[in-house]
Amino acid sequence: MSPLVRRLDDAGSTGLLVITAAAGMLAVTSVAVTASHGGFVNPGTALAFGCFIALGEVVRITLPGGRDAAPIALAGSLAYALLAHVNRDDVEHDALQVVAVVTLAMLVGVLPHIVARRAPSVDALARRLLVVGFVAAAFRGTGLDERTQGLPGAGIAIVMICIVAASLGVDALLAAAARLADGAPFLAVLRNEARALIGIGSAIGSTGALIALAATIMGMWALPVFVIPLLLTQFAFRRFSAIRATSLQTIRALSRVTELGGYTETGHSRRVSDLAVAVGRELGMSDAELLDLEYAALMHDIGQLSLAEPIPGGATVVAAPNEQRRIASLGAEVIRQTGVLDDVATMVEQQAEPYRRAHDTDHIDIPLGSRIIKAVNAYDDLVGESPEVSRRLEALERLRLGMAYEYDPRVVDSLAKTIGRSARF
């Protein structure tokens, strides 16, 4: 392994270690300090929110991009951190008690998953705890909870929204630091994490603030009033995620048709898909774009089924340009028949197009995904499953020789970096 690869791996491992260690120290400190000060203040409120958070951990979900999340638990945690009144009575718990309650509730909530051998990722739990700690420190640790008591409801809501917005930035930074282990550049990962969090993160943060505000008038009734619609929404999302996972498994199975028919080498589609997604992540593509890229990469060779005789080794890189375009066009037409994968079909259709033509500027109308598939497919056609380093270097050198017109230089550069970081490819 090269020194550069070791530094990148060490950075990713260090990020995960620092986040986990910081969360662990915060959890232990908060529980110890709370216990040494005589236990929980307003224990009934602490118990109610603790149960709410534990329930949210039990019904946690997996978001696009493989992110482990517990929206209900996080919303309840933020609500407890932002809680100023219950039935117009002041609440007096401090920031450390917030973290202590969330810590104990998390442990209770993840216990069923541990028993069922479905333990959540430690870094996801650590990030949630650190985000809650940030919100609690910003609202309760700075005395904002007391200074906002004289403000109208709209003023308090604005303060809460500002704190929640800041917490989204903190969460994105922590998530990007944790995902450095994937090998992608920090800024690219940060952009992707920010895009992923801006939607669901805003919804979770707003819900937490609403629960805190509603508890001022409704008291603990605010929790069951909010938990029912949240559960229904989460179950609907879980169903959607299951359908999408089934679709991906179906496409992965269909992508093997060319292998079973002898048109491509065994494992070619999966290798191209895995490497294309890694390159796309390196170039800062969003989760939605990466999913389309995965679909397109899996099915990029499906047009070969129209050939009377297979190309030797299934290597379209050695086929004539017109033949490559015909294979891509026929494959895209098959994909369009689904009626729901038009972007994927376009990506497959344009995978055979050169990066640019002589005396022309860059083809800005060619999707980035198509450029990635073109380069990655050529690389795997030349290397296959061979573990020989010399063969990989020769394949990359051939791609670099084609950067004037055939291959996007940015894609080839990212491909070389990705291959250098991971022995899988």
N, C-alpha and C positions, 0 to 999 in steps of 0.2 A: 504494500500500500504506500502511495506517495506521501510526502510530508504535507502537501496541500490537502489531500483527502483526509489525513489524520486530523488536521486542524479543523476541517469542516465537521467531521464526526464528533470531535471533542467539543466544539462549540454547541452542537445540538444536544449532546449528552449533558454538558454543563448547564445549559438553559433549563432542561428538565429537572436536573438535580437541584438547582438554585430555587426554582419555583416550588418544588415539593418540600425542600428543607424549610423555606420561608413559611409555607403554609403549616407545616408540622410544628414549627416553633411558635407560631401565632396561636394555633389550636391549644397546645399544651399550656402556654402562658395564660391564655384567657380562662381556661378551665381552672387552673391553679389559683389565679388571682380571685376569680369569682367565688371559689370554694373558701378561700382564706378570709374573705370579707363577709362571711356569714351566709353564703348561698345566694339564691336568686331574689332580686327585688321584683315585686309584683309576680309571684310564682304562677298565679292562674293565667295571666297573659302569656308568660314564658311557655307554659305547658301547651296552651292552645296553639301558639305559633309553632312550637316544636313539633306537635302532631301534624300540622299542616305541611311543614317542611319535610318531615319523614315520609308522609304520603307521596309528596312530589318526587322524592328519591326512589320510592318503590316503583312508580310508574314512569321512570325516566325513558327517554327515547334516543334514537340515533338520527342525527341531522344529516343532510347531504354533505358529502366529503368525509363521512365516517366520524363526525363529531359526536361525542357522547354528551348528552344534555339532559337537564332536569328542569324544564321551564317552570313548572308549578313550584318546585322547591326553591328555585332562585327568586321567583316573584314573592313568595312568602318570606324569604330571607331579607330581601330588600324592603319589604313592607315593615318587618320588625325593626330594621335599622332606621327607617324613616318615621316610625311611630312616635307621635308627640302626645296624643290624647286618646283615651278610651272612654266613651260616653262623657266626653268633655272633662274628664279627670286627667290630670297630668300623669305621665308615666316617668319613672325615675331611673330606669336601667341605663347603664353606661355602654360605651362601645365594646368593651371587653365582654360584657354579659351577652351582647348580641352575637359575638363570635362564639362564645361558649355554648349558647343555645343551638346555634347552627351546627357547630361541631358535633354535639351529642345527637342532634336530630339526623345528621348525615350518617353517623355510625349506625343508628337504628334503622334508617332507610335502606342502607346498602347491605345489611345483614342477610335479608332473604336472597339477594342476588349472589352473595358469597356462598351461601348454602347450596344454591342451585348452580354453582360454578359459572355464574355470569357476572363476575365482579367488574364494576366499572373501572375505567382507566384512572389511575391515581392522579395524573396531571390534570384531568378534567375536574376532579373533586378539589384539588389544590387551587386551581384557578378560581373556581366558584367561591371558595372560602376567602381568598385574597380580595376578590372583587367586593364581597360583602364587607370585609374588614375595611376596605377603602371607603365605602359608602358610610359605614358606621362612624369611622373616624372623622370624615368630612362633615357629617351632620351632627353627631353627638359629641365627638371629641373636641370640636372647635366651639361648642356652645351655640351652634345655629338653632338647635332644637328649642333653646330658651329664648333666643333673640327674635325668633319668628312668631312667638306667641301673640304678639300684638298686631301681627299682620292679618289682613283679610284672607279668606280662603284662596283667592287667586294668587296672592303674593306667596303664600306657603307652597302652592303648587308649582310656581315658577322656580322657587329655590330647589324643590325636590327634582324637578325636571333637569335643571342645570347639573345637579350632582349625579343624576342617573346618566346624563349625556357624557359626563367626564368618566364615569365608570365604564362606559362602552369603549372608550379609548384605552383605558387600562386593560380591559379584557382582551382587546385586539392585540395589544403589545405582548401580553402574557401568552396568548395563543400563538403568536408569531414566534416568540422565543422558544416555546415548547416544540413547535414544528420545524425548528432548524435541523432537527435530527433527520427530517425527510430529505435534506440536502439542497433545497431550493434557496435562492438568495433571500435575505431577511426582508428587504423592501418589497419584493414580489409577494412573499408570503403575507406580509403585513397588509398589503392592498387587498389580497384575497380574503383575509380574515375580516378586515373592515367591511368589505362588501357583504360577506356572509352574515355578519352580526348586525348590520344596520337595520335589517328587517325584523328578525325575531328578537334581537336584543332590545330594540325600541319598544316592541310589544310587551316584552317581559318587564322592562323597566317601568313603562307606563302603568302596567297592571299592579306592580308593587306599590307605586305612588298612590294609585287609586284605592287600593286596600287600606293603606295607612290613613288616607283622608276619610274614607268611609267609616273606619273604626271610630273616628271622632264622634260621629252621630249614632252609628249602629252598634258600636261595641264589638264584641266577639261574633255577632251575627254576620259581620262582614266576611268572615272566613268561609262559612258554608255557602253564602250567597255567591261568592266568586269561584269557589272550588268546583261547583257543578258545571258551569259553562266551560271552565278551563279543562276539566276532565273530558268533556264531550269533544272539545276542539282537539285535544291531544290524541284521543282515540281515533278521531278522523284522520289526523296526520299520520298516526301509526299505520292505519290501513293504506293510506296513500303510499307510504314508504315501502310497505310490504308489496304492493302492486308494482312499484318501480323496481324493487329488487327482483321480483319474478320476471319482469320484462328483461332485465339485464341478464339473468340466468338463461332465459330463452334465446336471446341474441348470441350469448356465448356458445350455446349448444348449436345454433344454426351456423355459426361461423366455422364450425368444424366440418361442414358438408364438403368444402373444397379439399380438406385434408383426407376425409374418408374416401372421396372420389379419386384421389391420387393427383389432384391438380396443384396442391401446395404441400410443403413439408409439414410433418407433424409438429404442432405447437407454434407454427409461424404466426398465425393470427393473434394468438395470445401474447407472444413475445412483442409483436409490433404494437399491440394495444398497451401493454405495460410500459414499454419504452416511450411511446408517443405521449401518454399521460404524464410521465415523468418530465419529458421535455416541455410539454405544455405548462406544467406547474413551474418549471424553471423560468418560462417566459411570462409568468404572471397571469395566466388564464384563470377565469373565475370557475367556481365549482360547476355551474350550469354548462359552461363551455367545455370543461374537462369531461363532463358526462357525454356530451355530443361527440367529442373527440374519441372517447372510448368506444362508443357505438360505431362510429365511422371506421376506426382502425380495425375493429373486429370484423367488419363486413367489407373491407376495402377490396378483397379479392373475389367477391361473390360473382362478379362478371365473368370470371374464368370458366364458369360452368357452361358458358355458351360456346367454348372452343371445341372443335372437332377432335383435336388431339392436345393433350396438356403440354404446356411449355416445360422444357427440361428443368426439373427441380422446382417448378412453379415460380421461377425467378423472372418477374415481369421487367426487372431492370435491364435484361438482355433483349427484350422484345422491341420491335420497331416502334417509334413514337406513335404512329397511327394505330397500331395494334393496342398499345397501352391506352390510348384515348377511347378506343372501341370497348375495351374491357371495362374501363371506368364508367363509361356512359351506360352500358348494359346493367352494370351493378347498381348504378344510381336509379335506373328505371325500376328495378326490382324493389328497391327500398321505398320509392315513392308510392308503390302500391299499398303500403301500410296506411297512408293518409295522415300520418302523425309525425313523420321523421323527415320533413322536407329539408331542414338545415343539414341533417346528416347526409341526405342524398346529394345535396349540393357539394358538401365536403368531399364525398366519394367521387363525384363526377369530375371535379377539378383537380384531383390528386395527380393526374398525369400531365397537367399543364406546367411548362417551365416557369421558373421564378420570373424571368423577363426574357424578351426577345432582343435580338441584336438591334442596337440603335434605339431601343424603346426604354422608357422609364419603368420603374417597378410596377408589376401588375397588382395594383392596390385592390382590384376586385376579386383576387384569389384569396379565399379564406386562409387565415393562419393555420387552421387545422389541416387544410389540404397540403400546405407547404410542409407541415410536420410529418404527415403520413408519407409524402413523397420521399423525404430524406430517410425516415426511419425504415420504411419498406425496403428501400435500396440497400441500406446498411444490413438489414437482416437477410436479404437475398444473398448478399456477399459473404456474410459471416455464419448465419444459421446458428446451430448449437455448438459450434466450435469454441473450445476454451482457449485457443491459441491467441496470445497477445499480438503476435505479428500479423495475424489475419485481421484482427480488429483495426490495427493501425493502418494496414493497407486499405481497408474499406473506407476509413475516415479520410485517408489521403485521396482516394478516388472521388469522394464527395467534395472535397475541397477543390479539386481540379475542375469540378462542374459548377462552382459557385458564381462564375461569370454570368451564366444564363439559367442553368437547370435548377440549382438548389439555393434557397434563401440563406445567405451567409449567417444571419442571426440564428437560424434553426440549426445549421451545421455546427456553429460554435457552441450552442446550448447542448446539442447532442453529444459533442465531444466531452463537455464538462460532466454531463449526466453519466456517461459511460465510465469516465474516470473516477466518479464517486462511488459507483455501485458495481460490485463484482457480478451482480445478477445478469447484467447485460454484456 
